[in-house]
Amino acid sequence: MMLSPKSQVQSPKSKADASLESGITRKPADVRPSTLEFGLEVADLRKSFLSSKGDRIEVLRGASFSAAAGEAVAIMGASGAGKSTLLHLLGGLEATDHGAIVVGKYAIDRSNPTELARFRNQHVGFIFQFHHLLPDFTALENVSLPLLISRLSYREATRRAMEMLEEVGLDSRIADSVVGHLSGGEQQRVAVCRALINRPSLVLADEPTGNLDARTGDLIARSIVSYARNQRALAIVATHNHALAQICDRTFVLTDGRLHPA
């Protein structure tokens, strides 16, 4: 990925070492992502929150792992272990307290909000357990929206969106339906299409099969894993679903704020 000089890092290891030395007071780097020379390095990631009583709760206590293009990685762990928090940090939705997140040569933990927004739009696809679709829009409009935000023409955006919907078994009748009238499984397939329509290099899926029947859940899981392998992308999937984890390339368990190979 071609970046400005400020955003270049010598290597994931040296970036992590610098992060550990400087603590949590670093200023964001002015990063300008274009395309990804893809790989993910996460080093000593820490995150805590204040409870309603003012107590500090440590969620991540030094989580570290790496992954390469074409991999699907499952993150398992008990409810409340910090799986969602980890995905939010990887996608730049929340700021780290400490540690390094490097995607290609792009330092997520050092970027400013404007560049993070551009990075997410161009390179990251989010899939949530609760799909967060626009309920008054049709399936086709929901899937087209990221392309339209990227200033693709309406004609090309809707063409690509329809192709994506057909790939997950949704026909023109579903495409033209307001998503609030669709079944839960249909809505989640629309959400997967929306997440993948920009051909992201990094897919972050948070319990994507949690509210689905076994058959639909298996379809969604295999769609995510196949996308990562076929597109040379990287999928990080937080899940309780052992069947989903088994079809991923690797599985980590998040325990006491750290990641351990399953």
N, C-alpha and C positions, 0 to 999 in steps of 0.2 A: 504494500500500500504506500502510495506517495504522500508524505506528510510534511508539514512545515518543520524546520529545524528544532523548534521548541518541543515538538511532540515525539521526536525520535528517541528511542531507548536503545542502549547498546545490546542488551539481551534481556530475556525475562529474568534471569538470575541477577544481573546487575541492577535492574529496575527494582526488584524486590529488596536487594540489599540497601539501596538508597532509601527506599520507603521505610525500612526498619530503623535506619539511622535518624531520619527526620521526623518520625512520629506522625502525629495527626495535624500538624500545623502547616502542611505544604500548600502552596498556592496552585490553583488549577492551571494546567498547561493549555496553551492555545492550539488545539489540535484540529486538523482539517482532514477527516477521513475521505478517501475516494474509493479505492477497492482494497480488499483484504488479502494480504499474504497470510493465509489463515492458520491459526493455532491459538490456543487459549492457555494462559498461565495464570494461576491464582496462587498467591503466596501470603501466608500468615494473615488471613482475612479475619478482622474482628469487628463486631458490631454489638452495641448495647442500647437499651431503651430505658427510660424512666417509667416506673409504674405509677398508677394513680396516687399511691401513697408516697411517692418521691424516692422509692428505692430503685437502684440501678440493677437492671436485669441483663446479664451477659448472655447473648444469644449465640454469637459466633466467637470462638475463643482461639482462633488460629487455624482456620480452615485453609487447606492447601491441596491443589490438584492441577493436573494439566490434561489437555485433550487436543486431538488433531482433527483436521478436516476429514469428513466422511464418517465420523464416529457418532454414535448415539450413546449417551451416558445417563444412567439412571441414578437418581439420588433418593435413597430411602431413609426412613427414620420415623420416630413416633410423632404424633400430632404435637405441634408446639416446639419441635426440635430446632426449627430455623430454616426449613427447606425453602419456604416462600421468601424469607428474608434474603437467603443466598441468591435466589433468582433475581430478586429486585436489585441487588447490588451488581450482579453480572450484567444486567440490562441498563444500569445507570439510572434506575428509578429512585434509588436512595443512595446517599453518600456513605462511604466507609468511615469507620473510626480509625482504621489502621490497616495496612497491608496493600498489596498490589494486585490489580486486574489488568492484564495485557492481552489484547486481541490483535493478532498479527503484530504490528508495531504501534498499535493505538492503545494508549494508557487511559482506560476508562476512569480510573480513580483520580486522574489528574486533569480531567477535561472540564471545560466550562459548560453551563447549562445550554447555551445556544448550540455548541458543537455536539453535545450529547443528544439533543433533539434531532439533529441532522443524522447522527450515527444510528439512532434507533429507527428512523424512517427508512434509511438506506440499507441497513445491514441486519436488523434484529426483527424477528417475528415472535410475538407473545401469544401464547395459548393458555387461557385460564380455565379453571374448573367451572366458574360461572362466566359465560362467554362474553358478556359485556357488549353485545351487539346493539345497534340502534334500533329499537323496537318498532318504530314507525316507518322504517326503510325496508325495501325489499331485500331479499337475499343477494340479488345481483348488485344492488346499490351498496350494500355493506361491503361486499368483496371488492368492488370497484374503487371504493373511497381512497385507500392508500395510494393507488395509481394516480388518481385525480389530484391528490395532494402533491404528488411528485410531478405534476403538470403534464402527465401523459394526456393525449387527446381523449375525449369522451368515447369516441368510436373504438379506439384501440383498447382503452381500459375495459369497456364492457365486453369486448371480444375475448380478451384474456381472462376476465372474470368468469365468463360462461364456460370457457375451456376448463378452468380449474374446478368449477362446480361439477361439471360432467365427470371429471376424473375421480370424484368421490361419490359418484352415483346419484347426483341431484340433477333432475331434468329441468326443462324450461318452465314447467308449471311451478316447481319449487322456486326457481330463480325469480319468477315474477310475483311471488307471494311475500306479503309483509311478514318479517321474521317472527313477530309476535303470535302469528297463527300457526307456526311450525311446531313440530314435536321437539322434545329436548334433544334427541339424537340428531335430528335434521339441523337444529340450531348449532350444535357443537361442530358438525361438519362444515357449516357455513363459517364458523369461527376459525376452523383450521385453514380453510381456503383464504380467508382474510389475512391470516398470519403469514401464509406462504406466498401470497400473490406477488410480492415484490422480490421474490427469490432471495430471501435473506440468507446470509452466511451463518448466522447464529439464531437458532430456534430455542426459545425458553418456554417450556410447557409445565404448568403448575397443576398437578392432578387432572390431566386432560380427560381421563376416563372415570373420574370419581362419581359422576351422577348418571352413568350410562349403563344399559344392559350389557351383558357379556359380549354379544355379537357386535353391537355398535362400538363398544369399547375396544374390541380387538381390531376393528377396521380403522379406528382413529389411531391406535397405537402403531399399527403397521404402516399407515400413511406417513406418520412422523419419522419413523425409522427409515423407511424407504426413501423419503425425501433427502435425509441427511446423506445416505450412501450414494444415491444417484446424482445429487447435485454437488457432492463434495462439500457439504455444509457440516455444521456441528449442531447436534440437538442435545440439550440438557433437560432431562425430564424428572421433575419431582413427583414421586408417586408412592402409594401404598400397594399398588397392584403388582403382585409378584410375577404374573404372566407377562405384563408389560416389561418389567425389569429383565426377564429372561431373554427377550428378543433384542435387548440392547447389547452393545458390545462390551460394556463394563458397568459395574454397579458399585456405588459407594454408599455407606451407611453413615448418616450424620448423628453422632452421639456426643453429648457433652460439649457441643460447639465445634467439634472437629470431624473431619471426614476420614473414614477407614474403608479400605477395600473390602467388599463383601466376600 
